[in-house]
Amino acid sequence: MEGGLVDRLHGKRTEEEVAKQEWLRTQWNGVRWYEPTLLLEQMEPLKQPEAVQLWKEDVSRLLAELSECFPAPEAGDRNLPRVGRGRLIQNLRRETVPTVLEWDFEDAEKIRSRQDCLKRLEVKIREAQGWIQSHPQELETAMVLGRAAFTLQRRLAAWRYCDGLMTLPPGEVPPVVEGDWNAVLGEVDALLARNPHAETWKTYLRFNALTQMFRLDASVRRDLALLTLIRLDANRLDPSQQAFLSQEPFLRLLGQLKNLAMARCASDYLLETVENYERKDEIRGGNMLIRECLRLSLEQDAARAPFRQGLEYTYRNANVRFAVSQEFLNRNVPQRGPEEREISEFMFNRPIYGKGITTTSTQVRMIPDAQNFRLGFLVQGNFQSNTYSGDGGVRVYNNSTADYSAFKEILFSDQGVRTAPAVAQVRNEVRLQDLQTPLDVIPILGFVANGVARSQAEAKQEEARQITEYKIRNEVQTTLDTEVDTRMNRLNTLWQTKLTRALSRMELDFQQVDARTDEHSATIRLRLANPQQPGGSTPRPSVPTESLLNFQIHESAVNNFIQQLKLDGKTFTPETIREYLKQHFPNWKPQENASNEDIPVDMQFTFSPYDAVSVRILERQFIFRLSFRELKIDRHTWKNFTIEVPFWVEYGGFQAVLKRDGVIRLIGRMPISQQIACRGVFSKIFPKELERNILTQEIMRDPRFSMLCINQCVLQDGWLGVSLNYSPTVSQR
């Protein structure tokens, strides 16, 4: 007892106190405050007009109040936020704010103050949006204010998430004991041993890594559990695979994986992760945000669900958008000219002969729908015919006119294309032109016989009209179904083979977020990501009103794709990385950027363990980043540095060319002389004359696009947007 008192007097903590503090860090470090550095930087230029300046001051004051409603980082935390050129930001917090070790999470006054600040900040977002709408002429100020308001909106989602965690006590997660874990793995291993595809299953389940689970750091252990759970998702497996994994050992493994994946960790710093992801461009930060949403979803706590959904919606939105106008589709729908046809068929057991001519027009019609990308083909036509019928006795001559229309609906989604059966309507008129009988040459008898025959023909005319309408309707529906379904099936096959299966091999999903169709155009937004990757989170560029075709892609879609190449931490030479990429893309044909003499043959490089290759899209710039742990060329070795290759887009007509923009940047501690040598190597790999056309050769050669020109190509806030319209200098078809 005296020893314990002496220890406390000398600043030593008992084992019980250490355990309690570690528990507090584990449960609550995720809610500690971190300055919204990016937001403060974006608000800095807002000095005019006075209303905008007052908005900035109000937001800054609310941030100062809000900062006191969250626990502070512990003393000695070196990871302080900075702005500008290394200048520390002005700390909005008072030194008296306690850390998670002293914070009272049940303090009702703090809870009310925090939630009141969040509500008032939400009002400030609406004020900014209102000012932007009422001052359309203030373009520059509106852009800066809009960007800051959008960043504030994202921070609100993170702060509300933390508020939800702080307001509700942490859920009880059943502990996973190492002995029980090893016993379950033993059962799974025995079950796999009896399967002919045992090694494939072990690779898929990361079985070797699972055997080392309790030798891993707590956060790495949780991430491994989440990744394995994603692979066990039934939606990714066929029925036979689902049946195999439904056996009892796998179900016990699934339960223990969920308990491991729900665990909180002392290294969880959610608000700091947000800033690192957005301001420092740490791609893995986005994965950490989404994994936190996945972790909380496993708790299945209905009270916390709205906070999780808000964060997930903010950072996992669509990152691909495509829009097409009805006008463009109609200009490119193939049209048939007049078609003549011989008629030879039977009706009422009598042969019918003659000729007919068909004229048809095809148009695309949008089907207004607030949730789907829907359109249809409308076929309208006219069929005129002159026929005669007879079997050697009475011969009847008819003239008929049929007007018909048919409609076939098409629905586009992330699953491909679905079609509905065509529906047709026909209005047919049959007119008796003439009638001949063998008795026509006999004066009186012929007249009577002709009249009787004419009466009989007219009596059957209505039935003949209905039969003809049925045949025309059936033929129109069948033809439209056959032609459209053939093309759509071909498109579905291409979608599955070229996209869906390739992405599935890379463990990527192409999911529809939403879609919309109005009277003039249809839009679909998708997310390219796996369940632990982020989507779009920044404001999307506006689309020109006169756009016929528009495509937008967020940098997260590109980075998610690159991540799945799994380049992090791997070592390559120029030759081995080509072979590695060809394994992922068998049809890839690399283009030479430099001659063989320019790239050193003895070059060997090891990528960084995180964010080895990534892209950033800034205002008018596309930046390609390569992060290295080590680069060796001859006797030279460079370590721990990042290369940034900036590009810009030059567009005109039907060309949008990505060109290198300025010098290659080198980030890392390296003497000037070595920087020059290292930068020189990458200047040869990425020469100044390097150019890439954003539009593919298939599109550029397609005659349907020959009349188009690019009327917008924008790089902004993480988005690349390309919009097409008809060229004013080319005569339109």
Backbone hydrogen bonds, N-H to C=O, Kabsch-Sander energy under -0.5 kcal/mol:
donor,donor_aa,acceptor,acceptor_aa,energy
5,L,1,M,-1.8
6,V,2,E,-2.6
7,D,3,G,-2.4
8,R,4,G,-2.1
9,L,5,L,-2.4
10,H,6,V,-1.8
11,G,8,R,-1.5
12,K,7,D,-3.5
18,V,14,T,-2.4
19,A,15,E,-2.5
20,K,16,E,-2.2
21,Q,17,E,-2.5
22,E,18,V,-2.4
23,W,19,A,-2.1
24,L,20,K,-2.4
25,R,21,Q,-2.4
26,T,22,E,-2.4
27,Q,23,W,-2.5
28,W,24,L,-2.5
29,N,25,R,-2.0
31,V,28,W,-2.0
32,R,29,N,-1.4
33,W,71,P,-3.5
37,T,35,E,-2.4
40,L,36,P,-2.1
41,E,37,T,-2.3
42,Q,38,L,-2.3
43,M,39,L,-1.9
44,E,40,L,-1.1
46,L,43,M,-1.8
47,K,45,P,-1.7
53,Q,49,P,-2.1
54,L,50,E,-2.7
55,W,51,A,-1.8
56,K,52,V,-2.4
57,E,53,Q,-2.2
58,D,54,L,-2.6
59,V,55,W,-2.4
60,S,56,K,-2.5
61,R,57,E,-2.2
62,L,58,D,-2.3
63,L,59,V,-2.4
64,A,60,S,-1.9
65,E,61,R,-2.0
66,L,62,L,-2.9
67,S,63,L,-2.3
68,E,64,A,-0.7
68,E,65,E,-0.8
69,C,66,L,-2.0
70,F,67,S,-0.8
72,A,98,P,-2.5
77,D,74,E,-1.4
78,R,76,G,-0.6
80,L,78,R,-2.5
83,V,87,R,-2.6
86,G,84,G,-1.3
87,R,83,V,-1.0
89,I,81,P,-0.8
97,V,94,R,-1.6
100,V,72,A,-0.6
102,E,99,T,-1.3
103,W,99,T,-1.3
105,F,103,W,-0.9
107,D,104,D,-1.4
108,A,106,E,-0.8
111,I,107,D,-2.0
112,R,108,A,-2.5
113,S,109,E,-2.5
114,R,110,K,-2.7
115,Q,111,I,-2.4
116,D,112,R,-2.3
117,C,113,S,-2.3
118,L,114,R,-2.0
119,K,115,Q,-1.8
120,R,116,D,-2.3
121,L,117,C,-2.3
122,E,118,L,-1.7
123,V,119,K,-1.6
124,K,120,R,-1.6
125,I,121,L,-1.5
126,R,122,E,-1.5
127,E,123,V,-2.2
128,A,124,K,-2.2
129,Q,125,I,-2.3
130,G,126,R,-2.4
131,W,127,E,-2.4
132,I,128,A,-2.2
133,Q,129,Q,-2.0
134,S,130,G,-1.8
135,H,131,W,-0.9
135,H,132,I,-0.6
138,E,135,H,-1.4
139,L,137,Q,-1.7
142,A,138,E,-2.5
143,M,139,L,-2.1
144,V,140,E,-2.0
145,L,141,T,-3.0
146,G,142,A,-2.7
147,R,143,M,-2.2
148,A,144,V,-2.2
149,A,145,L,-2.7
150,F,146,G,-2.2
151,T,147,R,-2.1
152,L,148,A,-2.6
153,Q,149,A,-2.0
154,R,150,F,-1.8
155,R,151,T,-2.4
156,L,152,L,-2.3
157,A,153,Q,-1.5
158,A,154,R,-1.6
159,W,155,R,-3.0
160,R,156,L,-2.9
161,Y,157,A,-1.7
162,C,158,A,-2.3
163,D,159,W,-2.6
164,G,160,R,-2.3
165,L,161,Y,-1.8
166,M,162,C,-2.6
167,T,163,D,-2.2
168,L,164,G,-1.3
173,V,171,G,-0.6
177,V,175,P,-0.6
181,W,177,V,-2.6
182,N,178,E,-2.6
183,A,179,G,-1.8
184,V,180,D,-2.2
185,L,181,W,-2.4
186,G,182,N,-2.0
187,E,183,A,-1.8
188,V,184,V,-2.4
189,D,185,L,-2.8
190,A,186,G,-2.2
191,L,187,E,-2.0
192,L,188,V,-2.6
193,A,189,D,-1.9
194,R,190,A,-0.6
194,R,191,L,-0.8
195,N,192,L,-2.0
198,A,195,N,-1.3
201,W,197,H,-2.4
202,K,198,A,-2.4
203,T,199,E,-2.3
204,Y,200,T,-2.4
205,L,201,W,-2.6
206,R,203,T,-1.0
207,F,202,K,-2.8
210,L,206,R,-2.1
211,T,207,F,-1.7
212,Q,208,N,-0.6
212,Q,209,A,-0.9
213,M,210,L,-1.5
215,R,212,Q,-2.1
216,L,213,M,-1.4
221,R,217,D,-2.8
222,R,218,A,-2.1
223,D,219,S,-2.2
224,L,220,V,-2.4
225,A,221,R,-2.0
226,L,222,R,-2.3
227,L,223,D,-2.5
228,T,224,L,-2.2
229,L,225,A,-2.2
230,I,226,L,-2.1
231,R,227,L,-1.5
232,L,228,T,-1.3
233,D,230,I,-1.2
236,R,233,D,-1.7
237,L,234,A,-1.5
242,Q,238,D,-2.5
243,A,239,P,-2.3
244,F,240,S,-1.9
245,L,241,Q,-2.1
246,S,242,Q,-0.7
246,S,243,A,-0.6
247,Q,244,F,-1.0
250,F,247,Q,-0.7
251,L,247,Q,-1.8
252,R,248,E,-2.2
253,L,249,P,-2.1
254,L,250,F,-2.6
255,G,251,L,-2.0
256,Q,252,R,-2.0
257,L,253,L,-2.4
258,K,254,L,-2.1
259,N,255,G,-1.7
260,L,256,Q,-2.1
261,A,257,L,-2.5
262,M,258,K,-1.4
263,A,260,L,-0.9
268,D,265,C,-1.6
269,Y,267,S,-0.7
273,T,269,Y,-2.5
274,V,270,L,-2.1
275,E,271,L,-1.7
276,N,272,E,-2.5
277,Y,273,T,-2.4
278,E,274,V,-2.3
279,R,275,E,-3.1
280,K,275,E,-1.0
282,E,276,N,-2.1
283,I,281,D,-1.0
285,G,282,E,-1.4
286,G,282,E,-0.7
286,G,283,I,-1.0
287,N,283,I,-1.1
288,M,284,R,-2.2
289,L,285,G,-2.0
290,I,286,G,-2.0
291,R,287,N,-2.5
292,E,288,M,-1.8
293,C,289,L,-1.5
294,L,290,I,-2.3
295,R,291,R,-2.8
296,L,292,E,-2.3
297,S,293,C,-2.0
298,L,294,L,-1.3
298,L,295,R,-0.6
299,E,295,R,-0.7
299,E,296,L,-0.8
300,Q,296,L,-0.6
300,Q,297,S,-0.7
301,D,296,L,-0.6
302,A,300,Q,-0.8
304,R,301,D,-0.6
305,A,301,D,-1.2
307,F,304,R,-0.7
308,R,304,R,-2.0
309,Q,305,A,-2.9
310,G,306,P,-2.0
311,L,307,F,-1.9
312,E,308,R,-2.7
313,Y,309,Q,-2.8
314,T,310,G,-1.7
315,Y,311,L,-2.1
316,R,312,E,-1.3
317,N,536,G,-1.3
319,N,526,L,-2.0
320,V,526,L,-1.9
321,R,552,Q,-2.7
322,F,524,I,-2.5
323,A,550,N,-2.4
324,V,522,A,-2.2
325,S,548,L,-2.3
326,Q,520,H,-3.4
329,L,325,S,-1.8
330,N,326,Q,-2.5
331,R,327,E,-1.9
332,N,328,F,-0.8
332,N,329,L,-0.8
333,V,330,N,-0.7
339,E,358,T,-2.6
341,R,356,G,-2.3
343,I,354,G,-3.1
344,S,342,E,-0.5
345,E,352,I,-2.0
347,M,350,R,-2.3
350,R,347,M,-1.0
352,I,345,E,-3.3
353,Y,388,Y,-2.8
354,G,343,I,-1.4
355,K,386,N,-1.9
356,G,341,R,-2.2
357,I,384,Q,-2.5
358,T,339,E,-2.8
359,T,382,N,-2.3
361,S,380,Q,-2.9
363,Q,378,L,-2.5
365,R,376,G,-2.7
367,I,374,R,-1.7
369,D,517,T,-2.4
373,F,412,F,-0.8
374,R,372,N,-0.9
375,L,410,I,-2.2
376,G,365,R,-1.8
377,F,408,K,-2.3
378,L,363,Q,-3.4
378,L,376,G,-0.6
379,V,377,F,-0.6
379,V,406,A,-3.1
380,Q,361,S,-2.6
380,Q,378,L,-0.5
381,G,404,Y,-2.7
382,N,359,T,-2.4
383,F,402,A,-2.9
384,Q,357,I,-2.2
385,S,400,S,-2.2
386,N,355,K,-2.5
387,T,398,N,-2.3
388,Y,353,Y,-2.8
389,S,396,V,-2.1
390,G,351,P,-1.2
391,D,394,V,-0.6
395,R,436,Q,-3.1
396,V,389,S,-2.4
397,Y,434,D,-3.1
398,N,387,T,-2.8
398,N,396,V,-0.5
399,N,431,R,-2.8
400,S,385,S,-2.3
401,T,429,E,-2.3
402,A,383,F,-2.7
403,D,427,R,-2.6
404,Y,381,G,-2.4
405,S,425,Q,-2.2
406,A,379,V,-2.7
407,F,423,V,-2.5
408,K,377,F,-1.8
410,I,375,L,-3.6
411,L,418,R,-3.0
412,F,373,F,-2.5
413,S,416,G,-2.3
416,G,413,S,-1.7
418,R,411,L,-2.6
420,A,409,E,-2.2
423,V,407,F,-2.3
425,Q,405,S,-2.9
427,R,403,D,-2.7
429,E,401,T,-2.5
431,R,399,N,-3.3
433,Q,397,Y,-2.9
433,Q,431,R,-0.6
434,D,397,Y,-1.6
436,Q,395,R,-2.9
440,D,437,T,-1.4
441,V,438,P,-0.5
442,I,439,L,-1.6
446,G,442,I,-2.0
447,F,443,P,-1.0
448,V,444,I,-2.1
449,A,445,L,-2.8
450,N,446,G,-2.6
451,G,447,F,-1.9
452,V,448,V,-2.3
453,A,449,A,-2.6
454,R,450,N,-2.4
455,S,451,G,-2.3
456,Q,452,V,-2.3
457,A,453,A,-2.3
458,E,454,R,-2.7
459,A,455,S,-1.9
460,K,456,Q,-1.3
461,Q,458,E,-0.7
462,E,458,E,-0.5
464,A,460,K,-2.5
465,R,461,Q,-2.6
466,Q,462,E,-2.1
467,I,463,E,-2.3
468,T,464,A,-2.5
469,E,465,R,-2.5
470,Y,466,Q,-2.4
471,K,467,I,-2.3
472,I,468,T,-2.7
473,R,469,E,-2.9
474,N,470,Y,-2.6
475,E,471,K,-2.4
476,V,472,I,-2.9
477,Q,473,R,-2.5
478,T,474,N,-2.3
479,T,475,E,-2.6
480,L,476,V,-2.5
481,D,477,Q,-2.7
482,T,478,T,-2.6
483,E,479,T,-2.6
484,V,480,L,-2.4
485,D,481,D,-2.5
486,T,482,T,-1.9
487,R,483,E,-1.6
488,M,484,V,-2.9
489,N,485,D,-2.8
490,R,486,T,-1.7
491,L,487,R,-2.1
492,N,488,M,-2.8
493,T,489,N,-2.4
494,L,490,R,-2.1
495,W,491,L,-2.6
496,Q,492,N,-2.6
497,T,493,T,-2.8
498,K,494,L,-2.5
499,L,494,L,-0.5
499,L,495,W,-1.2
500,T,495,W,-2.7
501,R,496,Q,-2.8
503,L,499,L,-3.0
504,S,500,T,-2.4
505,R,501,R,-2.2
506,M,502,A,-1.0
507,E,504,S,-1.6
508,L,503,L,-2.8
509,D,529,A,-1.5
511,Q,509,D,-0.6
511,Q,527,R,-2.2
513,V,525,R,-2.8
514,D,525,R,-1.4
516,R,523,T,-2.7
517,T,369,D,-3.0
518,D,521,S,-2.6
522,A,324,V,-2.4
523,T,516,R,-3.1
524,I,322,F,-2.6
525,R,514,D,-3.0
526,L,320,V,-3.0
527,R,511,Q,-2.8
529,A,509,D,-2.1
529,A,527,R,-0.8
533,Q,530,N,-2.3
535,G,315,Y,-2.3
536,G,317,N,-1.4
547,S,544,P,-1.7
548,L,724,L,-3.0
549,L,724,L,-1.5
550,N,323,A,-2.3
551,F,722,V,-2.8
552,Q,321,R,-2.5
553,I,720,L,-2.5
554,H,319,N,-2.9
555,E,718,G,-2.6
557,A,554,H,-1.4
558,V,554,H,-1.0
559,N,555,E,-2.7
560,N,556,S,-2.7
561,F,557,A,-1.8
562,I,558,V,-2.5
563,Q,559,N,-2.6
564,Q,560,N,-1.4
565,L,562,I,-1.8
566,K,563,Q,-2.0
569,G,608,S,-1.8
570,K,567,L,-2.0
572,F,605,F,-2.8
577,I,573,T,-2.3
578,R,574,P,-1.0
579,E,575,E,-1.9
580,Y,576,T,-2.4
581,L,577,I,-2.2
582,K,578,R,-2.1
583,Q,579,E,-1.5
584,H,580,Y,-1.0
585,F,581,L,-2.4
588,W,585,F,-2.0
598,D,595,S,-1.0
599,I,595,S,-1.1
603,M,600,P,-1.1
604,Q,632,K,-2.5
605,F,572,F,-2.6
606,T,630,E,-3.1
607,F,570,K,-2.5
608,S,627,S,-2.2
614,S,625,R,-1.9
616,R,623,I,-2.3
618,L,616,R,-0.6
618,L,621,Q,-2.6
620,R,618,L,-0.7
620,R,715,L,-2.7
621,Q,618,L,-1.1
622,F,647,F,-2.4
623,I,616,R,-3.3
624,F,622,F,-0.5
624,F,645,V,-2.5
625,R,614,S,-3.1
625,R,623,I,-0.5
626,L,643,I,-2.5
627,S,612,A,-3.0
628,F,641,F,-3.0
629,R,606,T,-2.9
630,E,606,T,-1.8
631,L,638,W,-2.6
632,K,604,Q,-3.5
633,I,636,H,-2.4
636,H,633,I,-2.8
638,W,631,L,-2.6
640,N,629,R,-1.3
641,F,628,F,-1.5
642,T,667,I,-2.7
643,I,626,L,-3.2
644,E,665,R,-2.5
645,V,624,F,-3.0
645,V,643,I,-0.5
647,F,622,F,-2.3
648,W,659,K,-2.5
650,E,648,W,-0.5
650,E,657,V,-2.6
651,Y,649,V,-0.5
652,G,655,Q,-2.2
655,Q,652,G,-1.6
657,V,650,E,-3.0
658,L,692,R,-3.9
659,K,648,W,-3.0
659,K,657,V,-0.6
660,R,690,L,-1.1
661,D,646,P,-3.2
662,G,660,R,-0.6
665,R,644,E,-2.7
667,I,642,T,-3.0
668,G,666,L,-0.5
670,M,668,G,-0.7
675,Q,671,P,-2.4
676,I,672,I,-2.2
677,A,673,S,-1.6
678,C,674,Q,-3.0
679,R,675,Q,-3.1
680,G,676,I,-1.9
681,V,677,A,-1.3
682,F,678,C,-1.5
683,S,679,R,-1.7
684,K,680,G,-1.0
684,K,681,V,-0.6
685,I,681,V,-1.3
686,F,682,F,-2.8
690,L,687,P,-1.8
692,R,658,L,-1.8
694,I,656,A,-3.3
700,M,696,T,-2.0
701,R,697,Q,-1.9
702,D,698,E,-0.8
702,D,699,I,-0.6
705,F,702,D,-1.8
706,S,703,P,-1.2
708,L,705,F,-1.8
709,C,725,N,-3.2
710,I,653,G,-3.7
711,N,709,C,-0.6
711,N,723,S,-1.8
712,Q,723,S,-1.2
714,V,721,G,-2.4
716,Q,714,V,-0.5
716,Q,719,W,-2.4
718,G,617,I,-1.9
719,W,716,Q,-2.4
720,L,553,I,-2.5
721,G,714,V,-2.5
722,V,551,F,-3.0
723,S,712,Q,-2.8
724,L,549,L,-3.0
725,N,709,C,-2.7
727,S,707,M,-2.7
730,V,727,S,-0.9
